[in-house]
């Protein structure tokens, strides 16, 4: 059998291999990582009892309480809420030949230190480095005949983002915002470490010299506005989806990728 070297044929086969092998296996690995990380987090939460703030010790801790503002407060960009954390997304509806989708054209977040209080005490929290999962507080759509609210317009102007197209017609846009405001209840899984803002000799209580933060060795740092039971249910769902979809994608890529050369 005569083998003819055809660069175009080889290139086409490489492109097919990329689609049927590399992309699905990459997606599969990403889902597996999601599932395994969720499994690890679930085990940690289940093994670690929720501590009273008054009795927390140095190291990885799980606490639940009410947000008390510190020295600084933020203003959320869309709703104008006083908060200690916010994240936002600005999306625009875009169309292709076969479907429409929401494209994120701008996003951001900001956070400042705050206190968490329960019935036994209060402790400082530095949210830097934490994975924060909270519910949406603001979700507004603008489009034909519907202008964004004035505060949103001011924010768009400050970022040089237009809400109208070339012909002066409103684009179909979406503005999403999530905030942590004083009085919110939070679940926090993080590291209790030294409070750099307080001299140990001047601390009046044990927790005054403690700050919840991202640990040097305890990589997990998680903040949620959901109670522990709901968080565990969410993690169980992610474990199932991550492992099942991950394994399916990897098997698919191995089967169809290998068949290309048979």
C-alpha positions as CSV (number, residue, x, y, z in Angstrom):
1,X,0.0,0.0,0.0
2,X,1.5,3.3,-1.1
3,X,1.5,6.0,1.6
4,X,1.1,9.5,0.2
5,X,2.2,12.4,2.3
6,X,-0.6,14.9,2.2
7,X,-0.1,18.0,4.4
8,X,-3.7,19.1,4.0
9,X,-5.1,15.7,5.0
10,X,-2.8,15.6,8.1
11,X,-3.8,19.2,9.1
12,X,-7.5,18.3,8.8
13,X,-7.0,15.2,11.0
14,X,-5.1,17.3,13.5
15,X,-8.0,19.7,13.7
16,X,-10.5,16.9,14.2
17,X,-8.3,15.3,16.9
18,X,-8.2,18.7,18.7
19,X,-11.9,18.8,18.8
20,X,-12.7,15.2,19.6
21,X,-9.8,14.7,22.0
22,X,-8.1,17.7,23.5
23,X,-11.2,19.9,24.1
24,X,-13.4,17.2,25.7
25,X,-10.6,15.9,27.8
26,X,-9.8,19.4,29.0
27,X,-13.5,20.0,29.9
28,X,-13.5,16.6,31.7
29,X,-10.5,17.4,33.7
30,X,-12.0,20.8,34.7
31,X,-15.2,19.1,35.9
32,X,-13.2,16.4,37.8
33,X,-11.2,19.1,39.6
34,X,-14.5,20.8,40.5
35,X,-16.0,17.6,41.8
36,X,-12.8,16.6,43.8
37,X,-12.4,20.1,45.3
38,X,-16.1,20.1,46.3
39,X,-15.6,16.7,47.9
40,X,-12.6,17.9,49.9
41,X,-14.5,21.0,51.0
42,X,-17.5,18.9,52.0
43,X,-15.4,16.6,54.1
44,X,-13.7,19.6,55.9
45,X,-17.1,21.2,56.7
46,X,-18.6,18.0,58.0
47,X,-15.6,17.2,60.2
48,X,-15.2,20.7,61.6
49,X,-17.7,21.9,64.2
50,X,-19.0,25.4,64.2
51,X,-17.2,27.4,66.9
52,X,-18.5,30.0,69.2
53,X,-16.6,33.2,68.4
54,X,-15.6,33.6,72.1
55,X,-13.9,30.2,72.1
56,X,-12.2,30.0,68.7
57,X,-8.6,28.9,68.6
58,X,-5.8,29.5,66.2
59,X,-6.0,27.5,63.0
60,X,-8.8,26.5,60.6
61,X,-12.2,27.4,62.1
62,X,-15.9,27.5,61.1
63,X,-18.0,30.3,62.4
64,X,-21.4,31.8,61.7
65,X,-22.7,35.2,62.7
66,X,-23.8,38.7,61.8
67,X,-21.8,41.2,59.8
68,X,-20.7,44.3,61.7
69,X,-19.0,47.1,59.7
70,X,-15.4,48.1,60.5
71,X,-13.8,51.4,59.9
72,X,-14.5,51.5,56.2
73,X,-17.7,50.9,54.2
74,X,-18.1,50.6,50.4
75,X,-20.9,51.9,48.2
76,X,-22.2,49.2,45.8
77,X,-22.1,50.5,42.2
78,X,-25.7,49.8,41.1
79,X,-27.9,49.9,44.2
80,X,-25.8,52.3,46.3
81,X,-25.9,50.1,49.3
82,X,-23.5,50.6,52.2
83,X,-21.6,47.3,52.2
84,X,-18.3,45.5,53.1
85,X,-18.2,43.6,49.8
86,X,-19.7,43.8,46.4
87,X,-19.3,42.2,43.0
88,X,-20.9,43.3,39.7
89,X,-21.4,42.2,36.2
90,X,-22.4,44.2,33.1
91,X,-23.7,42.0,30.3
92,X,-24.8,42.7,26.8
93,X,-27.1,40.4,24.7
94,X,-25.4,39.4,21.5
95,X,-26.6,37.5,18.6
96,X,-24.9,35.0,16.2
97,X,-26.4,33.2,13.3
98,X,-27.8,30.3,15.4
99,X,-28.3,31.6,18.9
100,X,-28.1,34.6,21.3
101,X,-26.1,34.8,24.5
102,X,-25.2,37.2,27.3
103,X,-21.6,38.4,27.0
104,X,-19.9,39.9,30.1
105,X,-18.4,43.2,29.0
106,X,-17.3,44.4,32.5
107,X,-17.1,42.9,35.9
108,X,-15.4,43.6,39.2
109,X,-15.5,43.4,43.0
110,X,-14.2,45.1,46.1
111,X,-13.9,44.1,49.7
112,X,-12.9,45.6,53.1
113,X,-12.4,44.2,56.5
114,X,-15.4,43.7,58.8
115,X,-16.4,42.0,62.0
116,X,-18.5,38.9,62.5
117,X,-20.6,38.7,65.7
118,X,-22.5,35.9,67.4
119,X,-24.1,35.6,70.9
120,X,-20.6,35.0,72.5
121,X,-18.3,37.6,70.9
122,X,-17.0,39.4,67.9
123,X,-14.0,38.9,65.7
124,X,-12.3,40.8,62.8
125,X,-12.5,39.3,59.3
126,X,-10.1,40.1,56.5
127,X,-11.9,38.8,53.3
128,X,-8.9,39.1,51.1
129,X,-8.3,35.8,49.2
130,X,-11.6,34.3,50.2
131,X,-13.9,32.5,47.8
132,X,-17.2,34.5,48.3
133,X,-20.5,32.9,47.2
134,X,-23.5,35.1,47.9
135,X,-26.9,35.6,46.3
136,X,-27.8,38.3,43.8
137,X,-29.2,41.4,45.3
138,X,-29.7,43.5,42.2
139,X,-30.7,42.3,38.6
140,X,-31.8,45.0,36.1
141,X,-32.4,44.7,32.4
142,X,-32.4,47.6,30.0
143,X,-33.4,47.7,26.4
144,X,-35.8,49.2,23.9
145,X,-37.6,51.9,25.7
146,X,-36.1,51.1,29.1
147,X,-33.1,53.1,30.2
148,X,-30.8,52.1,33.1
149,X,-31.4,53.8,36.4
150,X,-29.5,57.0,37.0
151,X,-27.0,55.4,39.4
152,X,-26.2,52.8,36.8
153,X,-25.9,55.4,34.1
154,X,-23.4,57.3,36.3
155,X,-21.4,54.1,36.7
156,X,-21.4,53.4,33.0
157,X,-20.2,56.9,32.2
158,X,-17.4,56.5,34.7
159,X,-16.3,53.3,32.9
160,X,-16.8,54.8,29.4
161,X,-19.4,52.2,28.6
162,X,-22.3,53.1,26.2
163,X,-25.8,51.7,26.7
164,X,-26.9,52.9,23.3
165,X,-25.7,51.7,19.9
166,X,-24.5,53.8,16.9
167,X,-28.1,54.7,16.0
168,X,-28.9,55.9,19.6
169,X,-31.1,52.8,20.3
170,X,-30.7,51.2,23.7
171,X,-28.7,48.0,23.7
172,X,-30.2,45.0,25.5
173,X,-28.1,44.9,28.7
174,X,-28.2,43.3,32.1
175,X,-26.7,44.7,35.4
176,X,-26.1,42.2,38.2
177,X,-24.9,43.0,41.7
178,X,-24.3,41.0,44.9
179,X,-23.4,42.6,48.2
180,X,-22.6,41.8,51.8
181,X,-24.2,44.5,54.0
182,X,-24.2,45.2,57.7
183,X,-26.6,42.8,59.4
184,X,-26.2,40.0,56.9
185,X,-25.6,36.5,58.3
186,X,-22.5,34.8,57.0
187,X,-20.9,31.3,57.2
188,X,-17.1,31.6,57.2
189,X,-14.6,28.8,56.9
190,X,-11.2,30.3,57.3
191,X,-8.0,30.5,59.4
192,X,-8.0,32.2,62.8
193,X,-4.6,34.0,63.0
194,X,-2.9,36.9,64.6
195,X,-4.7,40.3,64.3
196,X,-1.9,42.7,63.1
197,X,-4.0,45.7,64.1
198,X,-3.9,44.9,67.8
199,X,-1.0,44.7,70.2
200,X,-1.2,41.5,72.1
201,X,-0.5,43.2,75.4
202,X,-3.4,45.6,74.8
203,X,-6.0,43.0,73.9
204,X,-8.8,42.9,76.4
205,X,-10.3,39.6,75.1
206,X,-8.9,36.5,73.5
207,X,-10.7,37.2,70.1
208,X,-9.5,40.8,70.0
209,X,-6.1,39.6,69.0
210,X,-7.5,37.2,66.4
211,X,-8.4,37.9,62.8
212,X,-10.1,35.4,60.4
213,X,-8.0,35.4,57.2
214,X,-6.6,33.2,54.4
215,X,-4.1,30.9,56.0
216,X,-0.6,30.2,54.9
217,X,-1.0,26.5,55.0
218,X,-4.8,26.1,55.2
219,X,-5.6,27.1,51.6
220,X,-9.4,26.9,51.9
221,X,-11.1,30.2,52.7
222,X,-14.8,30.3,52.0
223,X,-17.5,32.9,52.8
224,X,-21.2,32.3,52.1
225,X,-24.6,33.9,53.0
226,X,-26.1,30.4,53.2
227,X,-26.3,28.2,56.3
228,X,-24.2,25.1,56.5
229,X,-26.9,22.7,55.5
230,X,-27.6,24.5,52.2
231,X,-23.8,24.7,51.5
232,X,-23.5,21.0,52.0
233,X,-26.4,20.3,49.6
234,X,-24.8,22.6,47.0
235,X,-21.5,20.8,47.4
236,X,-23.2,17.4,47.0
237,X,-24.7,18.6,43.7
238,X,-21.3,19.9,42.5
239,X,-19.6,16.6,43.4
240,X,-22.1,14.5,41.4
241,X,-22.0,16.9,38.4
242,X,-18.3,17.2,38.5
243,X,-17.5,13.5,38.7
244,X,-20.2,12.3,36.3
245,X,-19.6,14.9,33.6
246,X,-15.9,14.8,34.0
247,X,-15.7,11.0,33.6
248,X,-18.1,11.1,30.6
249,X,-16.1,13.8,28.8
250,X,-12.8,12.0,29.3
251,X,-14.3,8.6,28.1
252,X,-15.8,10.3,25.1
253,X,-12.5,12.0,24.2
254,X,-10.6,8.7,24.5
255,X,-13.0,6.7,22.5
256,X,-13.6,9.1,19.6
257,X,-10.0,10.4,19.6
258,X,-8.5,6.9,19.3
259,X,-11.0,6.0,16.5
260,X,-9.6,8.7,14.3
261,X,-6.5,6.6,13.8
262,X,-8.1,3.2,13.4
